[in-house]
Amino acid sequence: MRLLAVGMCAAVLSAAVTAGPARADAGAGPGAEDLSAAGLQGVGWALKDTGAAAVNGVRFRGLAAVDRRTAWVAGTRGTVLRTSDGGRTWQDVSPPGAVADGLELRDIEAFDARRAVALSIGEGVASRILRTEDGGATWTEAFRNPDPRAFYDCLTFFDSRHGLAVSDPVDGKFRILATDDGGRGWRVLPDTGMPAALPGEAGFAASGQCLVASGPHDVRLATGGGAAARVLHSADRGLTWRVADSTVPGGDPARGVFALAFRDRSTGLAVGGDYRTGQASPQAAARSTDGGRSWTRAATPPAAYRSGAAWYPYGRTVALAVGPTGTDVTADAGRNWRPLDGGSFDTVACAADGGCWAAGEKGRVGRLERLR
């Protein structure tokens, strides 16, 4: 969306995380019972020094969690960093062309420590897709948007070959790009199976989570800016879509669903709100148990806007949501959310081995760890 262009079982978790030297800013936390139920007692974000990025004030909205040791982050001024030692050290692997052109990298998807695909946002040629196969030593521009009406927000992959990217509506419908060769080549899909967009409706390029795949064929798209904040679902890799009201309030260009997270084909979370500082974000979380065909408001949502969400792999009902005012945790699959941490993050991701990472403003990157 153009508005954003400027700008756990406790025992299992204990075995999965390690202590870190620093933690994010503490906020008003939940009680011990809430943390224990979520498998998160004594756990928080251990901040990782990203070096020059922190000094230069880079904001990371793109994040790929490969595992507990390896993560990629992407952000402003074409910056991409990678760690392979759990965040102790970071390599600046920024694409030279992205840096020179000052691109806004808002999403990055990584298959491992060497292969990654990054998306820059903006109108026309500012929207690009870049790919590396050597850990960021070299990058190839795989796509440059030729249409000044298109503005790409997010990308996602079903597997190491098949992926999609989404643009804000063109001619009244969201535009979908597809790849079947790992991001080397991209093509625009026909829009005959895409429902019409609402007036003002768009995606939010806030955390790389407005378009998320789950399983080999299912993908969901989150929207805002229109009269209703909606979730679109495709079961055939983007060829046909059905749409549902998310229950998250819309009705304003700054409101809607900013991030989706699906644990499997059926169980999903939606978080968002109003991204403007100081604006209230009531009822800004919802859950689905039928694959996104219908959504139910959280009984106790986060108290403020949240831009990113992720399921914790070792707890089937445990998930995290992050935003500029803190992190919240749910222990009951999105019915109720409780504060976990008061530090600012824009995006969050968890790997299959339980490694959870978060990233955001001023070069902030954290890994979920048991804190001393």
C-alpha positions as CSV (number, residue, x, y, z in Angstrom):
1,M,0.0,0.0,0.0
2,R,1.3,3.4,-0.9
3,L,0.6,4.9,2.5
4,L,3.3,2.7,4.0
5,A,5.8,3.2,1.2
6,V,7.0,6.4,2.8
7,G,7.7,5.9,5.6
8,M,4.9,-24.2,23.8
9,C,5.0,-26.4,26.4
10,A,7.5,-24.8,28.9
11,A,9.8,-27.8,28.9
12,V,10.0,-28.0,25.2
13,L,10.6,-24.3,24.9
14,S,13.3,-24.5,27.5
15,A,15.2,-27.0,25.4
16,A,14.7,-24.9,22.3
17,V,16.0,-21.5,23.5
18,T,19.3,-20.3,24.9
19,A,20.1,-17.4,27.1
20,G,21.2,-14.1,25.5
21,P,23.2,-11.1,26.6
22,A,20.5,-8.4,26.1
23,R,16.8,-8.2,26.0
24,A,14.2,-5.9,24.4
25,D,12.6,-3.2,26.4
26,A,10.3,-4.7,29.0
27,G,6.6,-3.7,29.1
28,A,3.7,-4.5,31.3
29,G,3.9,-8.3,31.2
30,P,1.4,-11.0,31.8
31,G,1.1,-13.0,35.0
32,A,3.2,-16.1,35.6
33,E,0.1,-18.2,34.9
34,D,-0.3,-16.7,31.4
35,L,3.4,-17.2,30.5
36,S,3.4,-20.8,31.8
37,A,0.3,-21.7,29.8
38,A,2.0,-20.3,26.7
39,G,5.3,-22.1,27.4
40,L,7.0,-18.7,27.6
41,Q,7.8,-18.1,31.3
42,G,11.2,-16.5,31.5
43,V,11.4,-16.1,27.8
44,G,11.8,-12.8,25.8
45,W,13.5,-11.1,23.0
46,A,17.3,-11.1,23.2
47,L,18.5,-8.1,21.1
48,K,21.2,-8.8,18.6
49,D,23.7,-6.2,17.5
50,T,23.3,-5.7,13.7
51,G,26.2,-3.3,13.5
52,A,26.1,-0.5,10.9
53,A,22.4,-1.0,10.3
54,A,21.6,0.1,13.9
55,V,23.9,3.1,13.6
56,N,22.3,4.2,10.3
57,G,18.7,3.7,11.5
58,V,17.7,1.1,9.0
59,R,14.2,-0.3,9.5
60,F,13.7,-4.0,8.9
61,R,10.3,-5.0,7.7
62,G,11.4,-8.1,5.8
63,L,12.5,-11.1,7.8
64,A,13.2,-14.8,7.0
65,A,13.8,-17.2,9.8
66,V,15.7,-20.3,8.4
67,D,16.5,-21.8,11.8
68,R,17.8,-20.8,15.3
69,R,21.2,-19.9,13.8
70,T,20.3,-18.5,10.4
71,A,18.1,-15.5,9.6
72,W,17.9,-12.8,6.9
73,V,16.5,-9.3,7.4
74,A,15.7,-6.7,4.7
75,G,14.8,-3.0,4.9
76,T,15.3,0.6,4.0
77,R,18.0,1.8,1.6
78,G,18.3,-1.6,0.0
79,T,19.8,-3.2,3.1
80,V,20.0,-7.0,3.5
81,L,21.8,-8.6,6.4
82,R,22.3,-12.3,7.2
83,T,23.5,-14.2,10.3
84,S,24.5,-17.8,10.5
85,D,25.6,-17.9,14.1
86,G,22.4,-17.1,16.0
87,G,22.8,-13.3,15.6
88,R,26.3,-12.9,17.2
89,T,27.6,-11.6,13.9
90,W,25.9,-10.2,10.8
91,Q,27.0,-10.0,7.2
92,D,26.0,-7.0,5.1
93,V,24.9,-8.8,1.9
94,S,22.9,-5.9,0.4
95,P,22.3,-6.0,-3.4
96,P,24.5,-3.2,-4.8
97,G,21.7,-2.0,-7.2
98,A,19.2,-1.9,-4.4
99,V,21.5,0.2,-2.3
100,A,22.3,2.6,-5.2
101,D,18.7,3.1,-6.0
102,G,17.6,3.4,-2.3
103,L,15.0,0.6,-2.7
104,E,12.5,-0.1,0.1
105,L,13.0,-3.9,0.7
106,R,9.8,-4.9,2.6
107,D,9.8,-8.7,2.2
108,I,12.4,-11.5,2.0
109,E,11.9,-15.2,1.7
110,A,14.8,-17.6,2.3
111,F,15.1,-21.3,1.6
112,D,18.4,-21.7,3.4
113,A,21.6,-19.8,4.2
114,R,22.4,-19.3,0.6
115,R,19.2,-18.9,-1.4
116,A,16.8,-16.0,-0.8
117,V,14.3,-13.8,-2.7
118,A,13.7,-10.2,-1.8
119,L,10.9,-7.7,-2.8
120,S,11.2,-4.0,-3.1
121,I,8.0,-1.9,-3.0
122,G,6.9,1.2,-4.8
123,E,5.1,2.4,-7.9
124,G,6.3,1.3,-11.3
125,V,9.9,0.3,-11.5
126,A,10.5,0.7,-7.8
127,S,8.7,-2.7,-7.4
128,R,11.4,-5.3,-8.1
129,I,12.2,-8.9,-7.1
130,L,15.9,-9.8,-6.5
131,R,17.3,-13.3,-6.0
132,T,20.6,-14.7,-4.6
133,E,22.0,-18.3,-4.7
134,D,25.3,-17.6,-2.9
135,G,24.3,-16.2,0.4
136,G,24.0,-12.6,-0.9
137,A,27.5,-12.4,-2.5
138,T,25.7,-11.7,-5.8
139,W,22.1,-10.9,-6.7
140,T,20.1,-11.1,-9.9
141,E,17.1,-8.9,-10.7
142,A,14.4,-11.4,-11.5
143,F,11.6,-8.9,-12.0
144,R,11.1,-5.1,-12.5
145,N,7.6,-3.9,-12.6
146,P,6.8,-2.2,-16.0
147,D,3.3,-0.9,-15.0
148,P,3.2,2.4,-13.3
149,R,-0.3,1.5,-11.9
150,A,1.1,-1.5,-10.0
151,F,2.6,-1.4,-6.5
152,Y,3.8,-4.8,-5.1
153,D,3.5,-5.3,-1.4
154,C,4.4,-8.9,-0.4
155,L,5.7,-12.2,-1.7
156,T,5.4,-15.8,-0.5
157,F,6.6,-19.3,-1.4
158,F,4.8,-22.6,-1.3
159,D,8.1,-24.5,-1.7
160,S,11.5,-23.9,-3.1
161,R,10.1,-23.5,-6.6
162,H,6.6,-22.1,-6.5
163,G,5.8,-18.6,-5.2
164,L,3.6,-15.6,-5.6
165,A,3.8,-11.8,-5.2
166,V,0.8,-9.4,-4.9
167,S,0.3,-5.9,-6.1
168,D,-2.4,-3.4,-5.0
169,P,-5.4,-3.4,-7.4
170,V,-4.9,-2.6,-11.1
171,D,-8.0,-2.1,-13.1
172,G,-10.1,-2.9,-10.0
173,K,-8.5,-6.2,-9.0
174,F,-5.4,-7.3,-7.0
175,R,-2.6,-8.4,-9.4
176,I,-0.7,-11.6,-8.8
177,L,2.7,-12.6,-10.0
178,A,3.8,-16.2,-10.1
179,T,7.1,-18.2,-10.3
180,D,7.6,-21.9,-10.7
181,D,11.4,-21.8,-10.9
182,G,12.4,-20.6,-7.5
183,G,12.0,-16.9,-8.3
184,R,14.2,-16.8,-11.4
185,G,11.3,-15.9,-13.7
186,W,7.9,-14.3,-12.9
187,R,4.6,-13.9,-14.9
188,V,1.3,-12.1,-14.2
189,L,-1.5,-14.5,-13.6
190,P,-4.9,-13.9,-15.2
191,D,-7.3,-12.0,-13.0
192,T,-10.5,-13.8,-14.1
193,G,-10.7,-15.7,-10.8
194,M,-10.0,-12.6,-8.6
195,P,-12.9,-10.8,-7.0
196,A,-13.3,-7.1,-7.5
197,A,-11.5,-4.9,-5.0
198,L,-13.4,-2.5,-2.8
199,P,-12.8,1.3,-3.4
200,G,-9.5,2.2,-1.7
201,E,-8.7,-1.4,-0.8
202,A,-5.0,-2.4,-0.9
203,G,-2.4,-4.5,0.9
204,F,-0.1,-3.3,3.6
205,A,3.6,-3.5,3.0
206,A,4.3,-3.6,6.7
207,S,5.9,-6.9,7.6
208,G,6.0,-9.2,4.5
209,Q,2.9,-11.0,5.8
210,C,0.0,-9.6,3.8
211,L,0.4,-12.7,1.5
212,V,1.1,-16.0,3.1
213,A,1.2,-19.6,1.8
214,S,0.3,-22.7,3.8
215,G,0.8,-26.1,2.3
216,P,1.4,-26.8,-1.4
217,H,-1.5,-24.9,-2.8
218,D,-3.2,-22.6,-0.3
219,V,-2.5,-18.9,-0.1
220,R,-4.2,-16.0,1.7
221,L,-4.1,-12.3,1.1
222,A,-4.9,-9.6,3.7
223,T,-6.4,-6.2,2.9
224,G,-7.2,-2.9,4.3
225,G,-8.0,0.7,3.3
226,G,-11.5,-0.1,2.1
227,A,-14.9,-0.2,3.8
228,A,-14.0,-3.6,5.2
229,A,-10.8,-5.4,6.0
230,R,-10.9,-8.7,4.1
231,V,-9.0,-11.9,3.7
232,L,-8.9,-13.6,0.3
233,H,-8.1,-17.3,0.0
234,S,-6.9,-19.3,-3.0
235,A,-6.6,-23.1,-3.0
236,D,-5.0,-23.3,-6.4
237,R,-1.9,-21.1,-6.1
238,G,-3.6,-17.8,-7.0
239,L,-5.8,-18.7,-10.0
240,T,-9.1,-18.4,-8.2
241,W,-10.0,-16.7,-5.0
242,R,-12.9,-16.4,-2.4
243,V,-13.2,-13.5,0.0
244,A,-14.3,-13.1,3.6
245,D,-14.7,-10.3,6.1
246,S,-11.9,-10.5,8.6
247,T,-13.9,-8.7,11.4
248,V,-10.9,-6.4,11.9
249,P,-12.2,-2.8,11.5
250,G,-11.7,-1.1,8.2
251,G,-13.2,2.1,6.8
252,D,-10.0,4.2,6.7
253,P,-6.9,4.1,4.5
254,A,-4.7,3.4,7.6
255,R,-6.8,0.5,9.0
256,G,-7.1,-3.2,8.2
257,V,-5.4,-6.5,8.4
258,F,-1.6,-6.1,8.3
259,A,-0.5,-9.7,8.8
260,L,-1.8,-13.3,8.5
261,A,-0.3,-16.5,10.0
262,F,-1.7,-20.0,9.2
263,R,-0.6,-23.0,11.3
264,D,-2.1,-25.4,8.7
265,R,-4.8,-25.3,6.1
266,S,-7.5,-24.6,8.6
267,T,-6.2,-22.6,11.6
268,G,-5.2,-19.0,11.0
269,L,-4.7,-15.6,12.7
270,A,-5.2,-12.1,11.4
271,V,-3.7,-9.0,13.2
272,G,-3.7,-5.3,12.3
273,G,-5.5,-2.1,13.4
274,D,-4.6,1.5,12.6
275,Y,-0.9,2.1,12.0
276,R,-1.0,5.8,12.9
277,T,0.8,6.6,16.1
278,G,-1.7,7.4,18.9
279,Q,-4.7,6.0,17.1
280,A,-6.8,3.4,18.8
281,S,-6.9,-0.2,17.3
282,P,-9.8,-2.0,18.9
283,Q,-10.8,-5.5,17.8
284,A,-7.6,-5.7,15.8
285,A,-7.2,-9.5,15.9
286,A,-9.2,-12.4,14.6
287,R,-9.0,-16.1,14.2
288,S,-10.2,-18.7,11.7
289,T,-10.7,-22.4,12.1
290,D,-12.1,-23.1,8.6
291,G,-9.2,-22.1,6.4
292,G,-10.2,-18.4,6.3
293,R,-13.8,-18.9,5.0
294,S,-15.0,-17.2,8.2
295,W,-13.3,-15.2,11.0
296,T,-14.1,-14.6,14.6
297,R,-12.9,-11.6,16.7
298,A,-10.4,-12.3,19.5
299,A,-12.1,-12.1,22.9
300,T,-9.1,-10.3,24.2
301,P,-7.2,-8.7,21.4
302,P,-3.8,-6.9,21.6
303,A,-4.2,-3.5,23.1
304,A,-2.6,-1.7,20.1
305,Y,-1.9,-2.0,16.4
306,R,0.1,-5.2,15.5
307,S,1.9,-5.6,12.1
308,G,3.3,-9.1,12.3
309,A,2.3,-12.6,13.6
310,A,3.8,-16.1,13.8
311,W,2.9,-19.5,15.2
312,Y,5.3,-21.0,17.6
313,P,6.1,-24.5,16.2
314,Y,6.3,-26.4,19.5
315,G,2.9,-25.3,20.8
316,R,-0.1,-25.9,18.6
317,T,-2.1,-23.1,20.2
318,V,0.8,-20.7,20.8
319,A,1.5,-17.6,18.6
320,L,3.2,-14.2,18.8
321,A,2.1,-10.8,17.4
322,V,4.4,-7.8,17.2
323,G,4.1,-4.1,16.6
324,P,5.7,-0.7,17.4
325,T,4.4,-0.8,21.0
326,G,5.3,-4.4,21.9
327,T,4.8,-8.1,21.6
328,D,1.7,-10.1,22.6
329,V,1.3,-13.9,23.0
330,T,-1.7,-16.2,22.7
331,A,-1.9,-19.6,24.4
332,D,-5.3,-20.5,23.0
333,A,-5.0,-20.1,19.2
334,G,-5.9,-16.4,19.1
335,R,-8.9,-16.3,21.4
336,N,-7.0,-14.2,24.0
337,W,-3.8,-12.2,23.7
338,R,-1.6,-11.0,26.6
339,P,1.4,-8.6,26.6
340,L,4.8,-10.3,26.6
341,D,7.3,-7.5,25.9
342,G,7.2,-3.7,25.3
343,G,9.9,-3.3,22.7
344,S,9.2,-2.2,19.1
345,F,9.2,-4.7,16.3
346,D,7.5,-4.7,12.9
347,T,7.8,-8.3,11.8
348,V,8.2,-11.8,13.4
349,A,8.9,-15.3,12.1
350,C,9.5,-18.7,13.6
351,A,11.5,-21.6,12.0
352,A,10.6,-25.2,12.3
353,D,13.3,-25.9,14.9
354,G,11.7,-23.3,17.2
355,G,14.0,-20.4,16.4
356,C,11.8,-17.2,16.5
357,W,13.1,-13.9,15.3
358,A,11.7,-10.4,15.2
359,A,12.9,-7.2,13.4
360,G,12.0,-3.6,13.2
361,E,13.0,0.1,13.5
362,K,16.6,1.4,14.1
363,G,18.1,-1.9,13.1
364,R,16.4,-3.8,15.9
365,V,16.6,-7.6,15.6
366,G,15.8,-10.0,18.4
367,R,15.7,-13.8,18.9
368,L,13.3,-15.4,21.4
369,E,15.5,-16.8,24.2
370,R,15.3,-17.8,27.8
371,L,16.6,-14.7,29.6
372,R,18.8,-14.7,32.7
